[in-house]
Amino acid sequence: MSRHLFVLIFEPRPGSEAAVDALLRAARVRAESAGWHCWAYRNEIAANEITLFLEGPRRAGDEQHAVFGTEIQELRQHTARFEPVRSLSEYPLEEVTA
């Protein structure tokens, strides 16, 4: 079974930290229930920047299933900067979201 890693980088708008934290918690719960690992960390150098990681067990040729509901779209609404980063296996993040 191959593993895939997806990453996105974003900066919450001032005042939206509580909403972003709630969305990150919801994203983690949803990903974990789908068999993926999801975690986030704050950049030590640029404290406003958060990186979200999603690592999962999808196998080549398997049908793609949504990992997230609306969490990623909602995160975009609360960010000053949002950078989806292609995975190591070259799948854009949007392909694993609903």
HUWO-V419932 format. One record per run of one state. SS is the DSSP state (H for helix, E for strand, - for the rest). FROM is the first residue (numbers start at 1). LEN is the number of residues. Records with the same first field share a line. If there is no record, write none. Layout:
SS=FROM-LEN ; FROM-LEN
This chain:
-=1-3 ; 13-4 ; 34-3 ; 43-6 ; 57-11 ; 69-2 ; 78-1 ; 86-7 ; 98-1
E=4-9 ; 37-6 ; 49-8 ; 68-1 ; 79-7 ; 97-1
H=17-17 ; 71-7 ; 93-4
